[in-house]
Amino acid sequence: MQNHRTDDPLTSVLAGSQIESSGVAQMQRNRCLEAVTALPGLTAREIEDLIDIKAHKRLPELRQSGFITNGPARHCQITGRRAMTWFPINANTGAHECH
């Protein structure tokens, strides 16, 4: 999975390639997906606090791959600011489970 923008500097491209080839990015995506599935409706910062990794790059990758989607924005319990929420996509219906 390409995890950099086309206008990113070479150092970012190399870092993205290294994190993918080492398996770290996939491990982080797995942990993010587990968190979103277990506790739907968290913000990225709440997920990061829960699983102790930076999730802000992995969550959009999971959304792009069709595993999760955004729900309604709400105030984040960590930052106090309005933020997107994240929900798993039901594998059977393609709908997100927003409770």
Contact map, one row per residue, 1 for C-alpha under 8 A:
111000000000000000010000000000000000000000000000000000000000000000000000000000000000000000000000000
111100000000000110000000000000000000000000000000000000000000000000000000000000000000000000000000000
111110000000000110000000000000000000000000000000000000000000100000000000000000000000000000000000000
011111010001100100000000000000000000000000000000000000000000000000000000000000000000000000000000000
001111110000000000000000000000000000000000000000000000000000000000000000000000000000000000000000000
000111110000000000000000000000000000000000000000000000000000000000000000000000000000000000000000000
000011111000000000000000000000000000000000000000000000000000000000000000000000000000000000000000000
000111111101100000000000000000000000000000000000000000000000000000000000000000000000000000000000000
000000111111100000000000000000000000000000000000000000000000000000000000000000000000000000000000000
000000011111110000000000000000000000000000000000000000000000000000000000000000000000000000000000000
000000001111111000000000000000000000000000000000000000000000000000000000000000000000000000000000000
000100011111111100000000000000000000000000000000000000000000000000000000000000000000000000000000000
000100011111111110000000000000000000000000000000000000000000000000000000000000000000000000000000000
000000000111111111000000000000000000000000000000000000000000000000000000000000000000000000000000000
000000000011111111100000000000000000000000000000000000000000000000000000000000000000000000000000000
011100000001111111110000000000000000000000000000000000000000000000000000000000000000000000000000000
011000000000111111111000000000000000000000000000000000000000000000000000000000000000000000000000000
000000000000011111111100000000000000000000000000000000000000000000000000000000000000000000000000000
000000000000001111111111100000000000000000000000000000000000000000000000000000000000000000000000000
100000000000000111111111110000000000000000000000000000000000000000000000000000000000000000000000000
000000000000000011111111000000000000000000000000000000000000000000000000000000000000000000000000000
000000000000000001111111100000000000000000000000000000000000000000000000000000000000000000000000000
000000000000000000111111111000000000000000000000000000000000000000000000000000000000000000000000000
000000000000000000111111111100000000000000000000000000000000000000000000000000000000000000000000000
000000000000000000110111111110000000000000000000000000000100000000000000000000000000000000000000000
000000000000000000010011111111000000000000000000000000000000000000000000000000000000000000000000000
000000000000000000000011111111100000000000000000000000000000000000000000000000000000000000000000000
000000000000000000000001111111110000000000000000000010100100000000000000000000000000000000000000000
000000000000000000000000111111111000000000000000000000100110110000000000000000000000000000000000000
000000000000000000000000011111111100000000000000000000000000000000000000000000000000000000000000000
000000000000000000000000001111111110000000000000001000000000000000000000000000000000000000000000000
000000000000000000000000000111111111000000000010001000100110000000000000000000000000000000000000000
000000000000000000000000000011111111100000000000000000000000010000110000000000000000000100000000000
000000000000000000000000000001111111110000000000000000000000000000000000000000000000000000000000000
000000000000000000000000000000111111111100000010011000000000000000000000000000000000000000000000000
000000000000000000000000000000011111111111000010000000000000000000010000000000000000011100000000000
000000000000000000000000000000001111111100000000000000000000000000000000000000000000001100000000000
000000000000000000000000000000000111111100000000000000000000000000000000000000000000000000000000000
000000000000000000000000000000000011111111000000000000000000000000000000000000000000000000000000000
000000000000000000000000000000000011111111000000000000000000000000000000000000000000011100000000111
000000000000000000000000000000000001001111100000000000000000000000000010000000000000111000000000011
000000000000000000000000000000000001001111110110000000000000000000000000000000000000111000000000000
000000000000000000000000000000000000000011111110000000000000000000000000000100000011110000000000000
000000000000000000000000000000000000000001111111000000110010000000000000000000000011110000000000000
000000000000000000000000000000000000000000111111100000110000000000000000000101100000000000000000000
000000000000000000000000000000000000000001111111110000000000000000000000000111000000000000000000000
000000000000000000000000000000010011000001111111111100100000000000000000000000000000000000000000000
000000000000000000000000000000000000000000011111111111110000000000000000000000000000000000000000000
000000000000000000000000000000000000000000001111111110000000000000000000000000000000000000000000000
000000000000000000000000000000000010000000000111111100000000000000000000000000000000000000000000000
000000000000000000000000000000110010000000000011111110000000000000000000000000000000000000000000000
000000000000000000000000000000000000000000000011111111000000000000000000000000000000000000000000000
000000000000000000000000000100000000000000000001101111100000000000000000000000000000000000000000000
000000000000000000000000000000000000000000000001000111111100000000000000000000000000000000000000000
000000000000000000000000000110010000000000011011000011111110000000000000000000000000000000000000000
000000000000000000000000000000000000000000011001000001111111000000000000000000000000000000000000000
000000000000000000000000000000000000000000000000000001111111100000000000000000000000000000000000000
000000000000000000000000100110010000000000000000000001111111110000000000000000000000000000000000000
000000000000000000000000000010010000000000010000000000111111111000010000000000000000000000000000000
000000000000000000000000000000000000000000000000000000011111111100000000000000000000000000000000000
001000000000000000000000000010000000000000000000000000001111111110000000000000000000000000000000000
000000000000000000000000000010001000000000000000000000000111111111110000000000000000000000000000000
000000000000000000000000000000000000000000000000000000000011111111111000000000000000000000000000000
000000000000000000000000000000000000000000000000000000000001111111100000000000000000000000000000000
000000000000000000000000000000000000000000000000000000000000111111110000000000000000000000000000000
000000000000000000000000000000000000000000000000000000000000011111111000000000000000000010000000000
000000000000000000000000000000001000000000000000000000000000011111111000000000000000000110000000000
000000000000000000000000000000001001000000000000000000000010011011111100000000000000011110000001000
000000000000000000000000000000000000000000000000000000000000001001111110000000000000011110000001000
000000000000000000000000000000000000000000000000000000000000000000011111000000000001111000000000000
000000000000000000000000000000000000000010000000000000000000000000001111100000000001111000000000010
000000000000000000000000000000000000000000000000000000000000000000000111110000000001100000000000000
000000000000000000000000000000000000000000000000000000000000000000000011111000000111100000000000000
000000000000000000000000000000000000000000000000000000000000000000000001111100001111100000000000000
000000000000000000000000000000000000000000000000000000000000000000000000111110111110000000000000000
000000000000000000000000000000000000000000101100000000000000000000000000011111111110000000000000000
000000000000000000000000000000000000000000000100000000000000000000000000001111110000000000000000000
000000000000000000000000000000000000000000001100000000000000000000000000000111110000000000000000000
000000000000000000000000000000000000000000001000000000000000000000000000001111111000000000000000000
000000000000000000000000000000000000000000000000000000000000000000000000001111111100000000000000000
000000000000000000000000000000000000000000000000000000000000000000000000011100111110000000000000000
000000000000000000000000000000000000000000000000000000000000000000000000111100011111000000000000000
000000000000000000000000000000000000000000110000000000000000000000000000111100001111100000000000000
000000000000000000000000000000000000000000110000000000000000000000000111110000000111110000000000000
000000000000000000000000000000000000000011110000000000000000000000000111110000000011111000000000000
000000000000000000000000000000000001000111110000000000000000000000011110000000000001111100000000000
000000000000000000000000000000000001100111000000000000000000000000011110000000000000111110000001110
000000000000000000000000000000001001100100000000000000000000000000111000000000000000011111000001100
000000000000000000000000000000000000000000000000000000000000000001111000000000000000001111100111100
000000000000000000000000000000000000000000000000000000000000000000000000000000000000000111111111100
000000000000000000000000000000000000000000000000000000000000000000000000000000000000000011111110000
000000000000000000000000000000000000000000000000000000000000000000000000000000000000000001111100000
000000000000000000000000000000000000000000000000000000000000000000000000000000000000000001111110000
000000000000000000000000000000000000000000000000000000000000000000000000000000000000000011111111000
000000000000000000000000000000000000000000000000000000000000000000000000000000000000000011101111100
000000000000000000000000000000000000000000000000000000000000000000011000000000000000001111000111110
000000000000000000000000000000000000000100000000000000000000000000000000000000000000001111000011111
000000000000000000000000000000000000000110000000000000000000000000000010000000000000001000000001111
000000000000000000000000000000000000000110000000000000000000000000000000000000000000000000000000111
